Amino acid sequence: MRNTVLIIVCLVISLTFAFGVTEVAVRFIEPQEVAPIRFVFDPKLGEIPTPNQKGRKIRPGVFDHTYSHNSLGLRGSKEYTFERHTDHRLLFLGDSFTYGFGVNDDQTFPYLTEKRLGADKLSVEVINAGNSGRGTDFALKFFRVLGYKFHPTLTVFCFLGKNFVDDERGQFYAVAANGEITPKSLRGSRGLIKNLLLNLPGYDWLISWSQAANLVKEAGIKWFFKHTDKKAINEGSLIISYPERGQGYANPETLRLTEIYLKNLVESVRNSGSSLMIFYLPMAPEVELFRKTPQKSKDEAAFESIIHNQGEELISLTPTLAASGEPLNKLYFVPSDGHWTPLGQALAAQYISEQIENRLKNH
């Protein structure tokens, strides 16, 4: 019995030492991103930020930020009632740029917009419903399922070129040839798996701090991606991927789908009694292009055409960020990530809050 216990203790010590050495080696040789499981599957909305979570996400050499989600999976710890207690309530819809990927809660442009408008003595409450890797179809789904219940006086939809790809995945609606849409029964392969892993003892803790564990996880994802049909992956949302940007993400099919989703979003917002504002959020190459030419990217021009077809106005942040004079690596986490830095978020908030204040005061 004594020998058995000794063998077990030695084995545990050996494994711990080996894991420790591996961890140190990975951190020096091939640093990995670490973070908790940040998304889970919701039967009505699909994959959403993990509710009631406070976490820290580290991408070595790029960013190190903390974040929180409330009980509905909305960015920030603040809870919201459906009853409005301010003169104005703003609902922000968008993807990871709107969510604020890479920055703290109080550095996101929706948060800073509320702060700036409040400083100008406006009674405003802002809800950040940004969700990473989601496009116009998710914005429509969220508004119809939950967003309208908050009775927003202003709904702010933020779009960037990659969302054309998101809209093509067809996760939330079946689209008929005549443009009619029908809600799909949601199946979230990635979200369901993450729900299971979240309840697996020790897993969430392990990937929250161990770069070695995340190296193994990423290797598994790459292997799966390589050996699985990419169309099936995208439709099941197991892995969110984007093609090389090239000349842009818009093509005839993505344009058709985005226009259909946007048309329905416009109608849903109007029917709820809310007003709609639409902003275009440029990626780093689009700002660089505008500085050189200046001209808008093909993606922005294509989206602007869609907006005009709906009788709406597109407000672009491209000229503002280009005119800032700031180097791209000060505005974006480039080249390794591509999201806005705290400075990029702050400049966006300044311009967006000015546009919103004008709208609120003139309507």
Secondary structure by P-SEA (a helix, b strand, c coil): caaaaaaaaaaaaaaaaaaaaaaaaaaccbbbbbbcccbbbbcccccccccccccccccccccccccccccccccccccccccccccbbbbbbbccccccccccccccaaaaaaaaaaaacccbbbbbbccccccaaaaaaaaacccccccccbbbbbbccaaaaaaaccccccccccbbbbbcccccaaaaaaaaaaaccaaaaaaaccaaaaaaaaaaaaaaaaaccaaaaaaaccbbbbcccccccccaaaaaaaaaaaaaaaaaaaaacbbbbbbbbbcaaaaaaaaacccccaaaaaaaaaaaaacbbbbbaaaaaaaccccccccccccccccccaaaaaaaaaaaaaaaaaaaaac
